């Protein structure tokens, strides 16, 4: 402390008591007392004497920032609440309130008796009162008293701030604090979910009718009357109050959400109109007919189909956009022309009394387009815009990256289809059989190509993001519940609404096909419609191709995230993942025998990775999203051009599902044999080897892929899979790994590798020294000599590559430094 005072060039005197100061007091200097403890008698004496008192954290903070000591008319121990303005509500004990106010002053905070817009935090001891309601409406954080006590406990921490979100959020007043809820009219699943949410948000729940309940949450669409007479103290509220409180992260005002009973007389009247059990009369039948007709018209004009079952949500998938099948939009029956179609216009002509089939299809095309635009507008206005708004109560519901992932190019799609709808509306209002509908879609075909692929390609990711955020973020779950209950949504979920753009283009293509059938051959629009249908198919083909490319790129990113140390140059626009194969190493390369190795075959390279022995913790991105830890460790990224031969090892009693690769790195004169055993039966070994050889041949520009594969006996290359999965073998491999680690820590000597030398020399002598049997001829039909395997002299073939030797030495040096 004294060193710090010296550094900031402040004169100081060390004293043991206040009495020592009496002889040193001088009017030439301003005296500031640095007191270690604000609870002892020395502090009390200085405070009574109206002296300027500060704590050590203030001095240290000013020294660190190079600032002068702050002036405060009150004792200031630290600055953890500097620039915060607090207001209190709900405190009945004066002693507790005085204690809290004193601590806030000691930490640099300001207190206001009345709540106003300058208050940054409201400290509440209850969830009622005028101050509480105003704070909720302004979005001011509402804190528990424990927030102040815990901040005081951390008063000596340098650079600590009580307003930091991570610390402050621990002490926010939950929405349902002091609330005891019960629920009426919900399914068992919904009720269980809401009860869990109640506890998560600081409340309690009790069975229906319990007198201790403070709130009864009612499903207003189902419950028409309460089963009991509620007490005056019980709030009977709609479910929107429940979800709204969670979304705002504060208890909403009950007066806006009070449940009201249905108007019983009108309800009885409507039931009597539709009743079929009463004596019939012509007047009643006529009224019934009119009522049903009105209901039918209202249903036809609705842009939303009937509510789907809950299980239907799991069946949503993109599929191929070229499969132009029936969709919900194309199957809707529309009976009336929208008012916008019948509005007067300068160029309007009267619609013929006998409407043609072509006009009927054109009208249906316009109506579906109008409904589709309304759905897009609902998605944007009801979901996207509120989520993007700044200054949301309780902070942002979703991160900007999550909002972008969910909605993608929906605004761009909305803009294009609004223009198409306007053009169709003008055509319908000013109808003439010679009017060209095909020209409208040809006009916007380029815009459709630009806007649809970004959304359709990432729809599954959008859907997964919604499901994940709904599970992990209660406020987002509440936000979706509130909007789903609104009539604009037709009680459909956001996922069900977002799949409409995926379905729209096939639906339009169906309607254009139908329109072409009802267009006369001499009508110029017939050929134009054929071009429009062709352009739509091109758009959908383009979407499918882009979708496949996007999925391929996503697979490469998944490999990069899964493999620790994966080279960055694996990411390439021309590269795609072909196959993944799980294997076990059978030799000393690319890693120890018995190691689990994963091979990722790309169209031009082979990524080799082994299973990690120890998985480190999860990775957290800057935006707070966690990713599973990498389960594999990178060994080598090998261009397929380095694979000279692919060996299919024969099946024997001691060797199953084995194969080998003869590899020569470009910077080396030596070759290496990599042998593996496939551990999965999903992909047959024969198919895997043919697939590998085909891509190797494509890389080196050879048409004869079959010439790259050879069949060989396991004894020739000392390959066997015996006891690979036994307990003794696993224990032996574990001991070997441990001994290698110890050896590498104290030695850099190379271990001689003679297995490949013996195998190749034996193969060489056996081929030259005797004539092969019929079985040998079948197995070694192309293996005339070991030199022919790689097309190089045998001396270079038998020498082991320093390529893998250097890797082992690099690992040895790293381990030595760690030890």
N, C-alpha and C positions, 0 to 999 in steps of 0.2 A: 504494500500500500504506500509506504514512504517513497519507494522508488518511483511509483507512478506519479505521486505528487511532485517529485523532483522533475520528472520528464515534462509535465505540463506547466512547469515553472510557476508553482504556487507555493508561497511561504506557508510553512506549517509548524505547529508546536504540538508535541505529544504530552498529554496530561493524564493523570490518574484520577483526578476529581475536578469538580466544577470550581472548588475553592481556589485552585491554582490559577485559574483564569482571571480572578478579580484583580490581581496585580499587573496583568498584562494587557488589560483592555485599553484600546487606544481609538480615538475618533478618526484617525487617519486611515484605518483599515476596516474593511467589512469582514466580520468574523463568521466563518461557516464551520459548524461542528459536524464531524464525521463520526457517527455513533454506530457501533456494531450491533447493538440490541435495542430495538424500539420498545422493549417491554420492561426494562430495568428502571431503577430510581434515577439514574443520571439523565436518561431521556426525559423522564417526567419533570425533573427540575429545569432542564433546558426549555422544554415546551411551555412550562408555566412562565418562564422568564422571557417568552416570546423571541427566542433565539432561532436563527436559521439552522436547521438540522437536515442532514442528508445521510444516506447509507453508502456503504462501500461500493455496491453495484453501480451507483450513479457516477462515482469517481472513475471506476474502471471503464465504464461505457464512454465517458467523455474523453478519456485518455486514448481509447482505441480509435475513436472517430476524429480526434483532434479538435473537439468542440469545447467551448467554455462551460462551466458549471451552470446548469439551468436555474433560473430563479423561481422559487415557489414560496408562497406565503404560508404554506403548511409544511410539516415534516415530510420529506420525500426519500423513501428508502431505495426504490428502484423505479424504472420507467416501463414496466411491463404492461401498464394500462394507459400509457401516455396517449393523448388525443382521443380517448374513448369518453363518450358522454352517456352516463347511466341514469336510469330512472327505476324506482322501486314501486311495487304494488303487491297488496295482499298480506303485508306483515302486520301482525297484531302486537307482537312483543317489541317494545321500544328498545330493550337492551340488545336484542339480536340485530335490529336495524341500525343502531348506533355503531355496533361492532363492524358490520359490513361496510357502512359508509366510511368509517375510519380506515379500514384496510384499502378501500378503493383510493382514498386520498394518498395513503402511503405509497401506492403504486402509480401515482400520477394521473388517476382518472378524475373526471368531473361529474358532479351529481346535479341533477335537475329534479325539482319537486314535481313540476307539471310536465306531462308528456307533450313533446312537439317534434317537428321534423328534424331537428338537430340531434335528437337522442339516437345513439347508435345501438344501444342494447337495453332491453327491458328485463330487469331481474324480478321474476314473479314467484310468489309463494302459493298462487292458486291460478286457475284457468278461467276466471270470471272477472268482471269489472270493465269499466270504460277504457282504462289504459290498455288492458289486454286486447280488447276488440280493435282499438285504433292501431296497435302494434301489428296485429294480424293483417289488417287492411293495408298498412304501409309496407308490409314485408320485413319489419324490424325483427332481428333475432331476439327470441324470448329465452332467457337463461334461468337455470336453477341457482339457488344461493351457493351450492357447492362449487360452482365455477369460480367464485371469488376466493373461497377458502383454498382450493387447489392451486390457484394462481399464486396465492401468498406463500404456499409451501415451496414453490419453485422460484421464490424471489431472488435467490442468489445465483441463478443460472444466467450466464452471460447471453445476451441477444434473445432472451425468451420474450415472446409477445403473447398475451392472453387472447388476442383476437385471431390468432392463426386458426384456420378451419379445422385442422386435425385435432387440435386441443379443444376448441370451442364446441365442436359438434358432439363431444362426449357429454356435455352438460346442457344441451338444449332441452327445453320443456317438450316432451313428446305430445302428440296431438290428443291422445286419450288419457292423459294424466287426470286423476280424480274422477274418471268416468267408469261406470259399470253398465255394460251393454247387454241387451238381449236381442234376438233376431226373429223375424216372423215373415213367412212366405217364401223362404229360400230353400233350394234343394239341399240334401244332406252334404253334398260335395261343396256347394257354395258356402253353406253355413260353417263347415269345418274350416274352410279357407279364411273366412272373415273372422272367425274366433282366433285363429293363429295370428292374423294381422293385428287384431286388437291387442294381444299380449305383446307383440313386437313393438307396437306404438305406445306402450306404457299404460294400457288400460286393462280392465278385467271384464269377464263375461259371466252371466248367470242364466239359468233356465228362464223361459218365458213365464211372466207373472210374478217373479220374485220381487218383493217389495223393496229390496235394496238397490234395484236397478235405477240408474239415472236416465238412461236412454233406451228407447225401443226403436230399432231400425227395421223399417217395413219395406218389402218389395211392393211398390205401389201399383205395378202392373198386374199383380196377382191378387193381392189382398183387397177385398172390397169392403170389409167391415172387420172391426177388431173383436176378438173373442171375449174381451172383458172391458170394463170401464176404467180407463187409466186415471191414476191419481194426478193431482194438479202439479206435483213435483216432477212427474215423469215427462220427459221430452219424447214425443212420438214423431220421428223424423223419417224422411225418405232415404233410400240407400245413397243418393247423391251426396248427402251430408257426410256419410261415412267415407266415401272415396275422395270427396273434396278435401276433407281434413287431412287425409294421408298425402294427397298431392301437394297441398300448401305447406305441409309439415307443421301444421298448427290447427288447433281446434276451431272449426268454422262456426259462425253464428247460427244458432238453431232456428231463428225466426224465418229465415229465407227458405228453409227446407222442411217446414212442418207438414205432417201428413194430414190430408183432408179426406173425409169419407166421400165415396162416390155419390152423385145426386140420385138418390133412390127413385123418386117419381119418374124421372126421365128414363132411368134404366128399365123400370117396369114397362113404360110405354113402348120402348124399342123392342123389348122382349115380346110384348103382346102383338106387335106388328109382325113379328117373324114366327109367331106361334102357329103350329099346324093342328093343335089339339082342340081349339075352340071352333064353334060352328062357323062354317065358311059362308061368305057372302061375296057378291060381285065387287063391292067396294073394297072389302078387305083384300081380296085377291089382287085387285088393281094396285092398291097401296103396297102390297107385298112385292108385286112385280116391279113397281117403280123403285122401291128400296133396294132390291137386288140389282136392278140395272145401275143405280147410282153407285153401289158398292163395286160392281164390275168395272165401271168407268174409272173409279178412283184407283182400283188395282191395276188397270191397264196403263194408266198414266204414271204409275210409280216406277222410278228407274231401278228399283231393287226387286229382285225375285224373292219368293218366300224364304223365310229363315231356314237355314240348313241345320241338320242334326249336328251335335257336337263332334261326332265321329267323322263327319265330312271334312273337317279341317285337316285331318291327317292324310286325306287323299289328294290334297292339292299338290300338283307337280307340273312342271313345264311340258315335258314330253317334246315331241318334234313339232315345230310350228308348221311343217309342211303337211301334217296330218290335219286337213281341214275338216274337223268333225263338228257336230252340233254343239253349240255353246249356250249358256243361260241367256245371253242377250238375243241370240237369233231365235230362240224358242219362245220368247215372250209374245203374247197376243196383244196387239195394240188396236183398240177399237175406235179411238177418237183422235182427230188431228189436234196437235197442241195449238194453243191460242196464238203462239208466235207465228204459226203457219197461216193463220187466217187474218192476220192484221192487214190493214189497208196499206197499199203501196202505190206510188205513182205509176209504176209499170205493171201493176197487177192486172191479171185477166181473170174473169170468173171461172171457177173450177167446173168442168162439165158435170152435169147431173149424173150421167152414167160414166163412172170412173173406169178407166182401162186397167188391165192387169199390170201393165208397166208402171202406171202411176201409183198403184197400190204398193208395189215393191219399192218404188222410189220413196214413197212416204214412210214405209217401214225403215228404210235405210236412214232417212233423216231422223226419225224418232229414236232409233237405237244410237245414232251418233250424238243426238242431243242428250240422251240419258247418260251416255258414256262421258261426255264433257262435264255433266253435273257431278258424276262420281269423282272425276279427277279434281274438280273444284272442291268437293267435300274433303278429299284427302289432303289437299293443300291448305284449305282454310281452317279445317277442324283439327288437323293433326300437325302438319309441318310448320305452319306459321306460329302457333302457340309454343311449340318446342324450340323454335329459333329466337323467340322474343328475349330481349335483354331485360334484366331486372325482375326475373321470375321470383315469386315468393318461395323462400326456402332454397334459392339458388337454382342453377340449371338442372332440369330433369335428366337430360342426356348430354353427353359430350358432343361437340360439333362433328367429330369423325363418325360417331354412331348415327347421327341424324343424316349425314351424307350417305352412309351405307344403306340406310333403310329406304330413303326416298329417291336417291339417285337422280335420274333425268326426268322425273315426273313433271316438273314445271315446263320443260321443253316439249314433252309430249302433249301437255295441256294446250300450249300455245299453238301447236300444229293443228290439233283436232278442233280447236275453237275456230280457226280459219276454214277448215273443211266444213264444219257445221254451218257457218255463216254462208258459205257458197251454196251448200245444199238447201238452206232455208230460202235463199233468193231464187233458186231454181224451182222449188216447190210452189212458192207464192206466185211466181210468174211462169206457171207450167205451160209447156208446149211439148208435144211428142218428139219434136226434132231436137229438143235440148239435149246437150251431151253431158252425161254424168261421168263418163270415163275420163273426160278431160280434167275434171276436178282432182281425181286421184293421181293422174299422170303429172299434174302440176305440182303436187306435194310429195312425190315419190322420193326425191332426194332428201327432203327433210325427214321423211320416215326412216330412211337408211341411217341418218345421223343420230336420231333420237332414240330409236328402239333398242339397238344392240347393247348400249351401256346399261339399260335397265334389265332387259331380259337375261343377259349374260350373268348378272349378279343377283337375280331374283332369289335364288336359294340362299345366298349369303344374307340378303336382306331379311328373309324369313327367319333364318337362324339367329340373326341379331335381335329381332323382335322377341323371339322366344327366350333368348338368354337374358336380355335386359328386363323382361317382364318377371323373370324368376329372381334376378339379383337386385332389382331396384323397385321397392314397394311404391314409390311415387309414380313411376312410369306405369306400373300395373294399375294404380288407381286412376291415372290419366286415361288409360285405355278403357277402363270400366265406365267412367263418366261419359266419354264420347260415344261409346258403343250403345249406351242407353238413349242417346238423342235420336229424334226421328229422322234427322238428315242421314244417319248411318243405316237406317233400316234394320237396326239391331244386328249388324254384321261387324265382325272383327276387322282390325286393320289388315291382317293377312288376307282375309277374304276380299277386301276391297283392292288390295295391291295386285292381286292376280288378274284383275280385269285387263290391264294393258297386255298381259301375256296372251289373253284370249281374244283380244279385239281384232287383230289383223286376220286370223282365220275366219272370224265371224263376218268381216267385211267381204272377204273373198267369196264366201258362200252367197251372200246377198247379191254381189255383182254377177255371179254365175246365174242366179235366179233371174236377175234383171235381163241378162243377155238372152235367156230363153224366151222372155216375153217381149223381145225387141224384134221388129220386122227386119227381114234381110236387107230391104232397101234403105233402112234407117242408117245414116252415117255413124250413129253412136254404137252400132253393133261391133264394127271393127275397132272402134276406140275402146269399148269395154274389154275386148280381147286383149288389147295392149295394156289396159289398166290391171287386168287380172294377172297378166304376165309380169308386170312391174311389181305387183304385190308378192308374187311368188319369188321374184328375185330378192326382194327385201327380206322375205322369210328365209330364203336360202342363205343370204348374207348373214342373217342373225344366227342361224344354226352353225355356220362355219366359224363365225366369231366366237360363239359359245364354246365350240370345241377347242378353239385356240386358247380361250380364257381358262377353260378347265385344265388344259395342258400346262399353262403357265402357273396356275394355282398349285398343281401337283409338284412342280419344280420347287416352288416356295416351301411347300410342305416338307420336301426332302431337305432343303437348306435348314429349316427349323429343327428337323429331327436329328440331323447329323452335326455333332459338335466339331467345329473346325473345318466345315465344308468350304471349299474354295469359292470365292465370289464369282469367278469366271464361269461357274456352272450355269449362272443365270444368263440366258441368251434367247433372243427372240425367235431364232430358228430351231431351237432345241426343244424336244418333247420327251416325256417319260414313256418308255415302251413297256417295261415289265420290271417287277420287283420280285426277287427270289431270295428266300431264306436258306442259308447253307451252314455247314460246319467245315472249318479248315482241316484238311487231312495231311498237310505238310508243314514245313517251317515257314512258308511264305503263303500269303502276305502277312500272316501272324502265326502265333503258336498253334500247334495241333490241338484240336478240340475246341478252339474259340468259335463262338457263334458269329458268323459273317453274313452281312446283308449285301447283295449285289443289286444295284440300280442300273438297269440297262436303258440308256438313252439312245436316240437315233444316231449319235456319232461318238459316244463315249460310254465308259463303264465306271460308275462310282462304287468303290469298295469301302465298306465301313464295318467295324466290329461292334459288338455289344459292349457298352460301358460297364466297367466293373463296379463303379460307384457313381450314382446319379446325384448331381448337385441340385440345390433348391430351384424353385421355379423362377422364370424370368419375368420381370415386371417392366412393361413399357412405360415411357414418359406419361402416357395418358392413363395409367393405372390399370391397364388390362394385363392380366396374367396369362402366361403361356406355359404349357407343360415343359419340363426339363428335357433336354436332348437325351435320347436313350441310346444313341449310337455315337461312335467316335470315328472320325475320318481317318482312313489309311492311305488311299491313293485314288486319284482321278485319272483314269487311263483312257486315252484316245483309242478307238476301236482299231485304228491302223496299226497299233502295236501288237495286236493279237495275230500271231502267225499261223497257229493251228489250234483247232478245237478237238480234244480227245474225248471220245465216248468210251468210258471204261466199262468192260463187260460185267454183267451181273454174275457173281459167284456166291458161294456160301459165306465168304468173309468180306464181300464187297457188294454193297447195295447203293443204287442211286448216285453213283460217283461219276464225276467228269473232271477234266483238267484243261487248262489253258497254257499254251506255250507262248510266252511273252518276251519281246525284246524291246527295251527302252531305246529311243533314238540316239541317246548320247552314249550308249554302252555298246561294247562288242560282245557281251555275254548274253545268255538267255536264262530265263527262269521258268520253272514249272509251277503253276498254281493249281492245286487240286482241292476239290470240294465234294461234299456230300449234300444233296438236296434233302431238306427236312420236311417239306410239305408235299402232299400227294395231289394238291389241287391242280398243279401244272405238271403234266408228264415230262419226264426228262427229254424224251425225243423231241417234243414240241419246243421246249426251251432251247435246245441246242440248234435246231433248225432256225428258230427266230434269231438267235445270236449270230449264226453264220450269215444269215441274210443281211443283217445290218452291217456286219463287218465287210461283206462283199460290196454293199452299196457305198460304204465309206471309201474303200480302195478302188472303186469303179471297176469291179469285176462282175461278170454275169453268172459265172459258175460258182454259186455259193456252196454247192455240195462238195466241191473239191477241198474245202477248208476243213471238213470234218473227217476224222479217222477213228476207227474202232480198234481198241487195244486191250490186252490182258492186264489185269491189275498187278500181277507179279512183275511185269516188265518195268513198271515205274514205281514199284514198291508202294502201291496205294492199297489201303484196306480200311474198312469201316468197322472192324470187329471191336466190340466192347466200347464203342464210342459213348454209349449212354449208360454204362454201368457205374455203380457207386464207386468202385475201386478205381476206375479210370478217371472219374471226376476228381477224386481225392489225389490221385497221382499228378494230374494236371495242376491242381492247386499248389501242391508241394513244389512242382517244377517252377511255377510262376514266382513263388516266394524265394526260391534259391536263386533264380535269375536276377531278381531285384537286388538281393544281397551281393551277388557276384558283380553286377553292373556298378554297384556303388563303390567297389574297390578295385575294379580292373577294366582296362580298355582293350584287352586282347581279343582277337577274332577267334570265334569258335569254328573249327574246320567243318565243312559241310561236304560229306562224301556220298550221301544217298543218291543224289542225281547222277554223280560221276559213275557209280557202280551200275545204276539202272541203264544209263545210256551205253556204257561199255559192254554190258551183258547183251543188250539189244543188238549192238553192232556186231558182236562176235556170233550171236545166234543166227543172225540173218545171213552172214557171209560164210559161216562154217558148216551149215547144214541146210538141206532143202526143207522148206516148211511143209507141214502136213496140210491136209485139206482144211482142217479147222483153222490152222494158222493162215492159210491163204485167204480164208474168208475174213478173218479178223485183221490181217495186216496186208490187205490187198494193195494198198497204196503206200505202205510203210516199208519201202525197199531198204532203206538205211536210215539211221538217225540223222544223218546229214540232210537227207531229203525233207525231213520234217520242217526245217526252217530255211532250207535252201542255202546253207552256209557250211563251211568246213566243220568237222566234228570237234577239233580242238577248242574252238570258240564256244561250242555248245556245252562242253563239259565244265568250263570255268564258270563259277557262280558270279552273279552280278554284284558289283560294288554298290549298285543302286539301293538294294535293301540293306546292305552292310552299313552304309552311311546313316541310314535311318536308325539302326540300333545304336550306333555310336552317339548320335545326337540325343537319343533318349538317355543313354548312360551319362553323358555330361550333365544333362538337366537334373537327373536324380542326384548326382554328386553335389551339385550346388544346393539342392534342397536339404540334403542331410547335413 
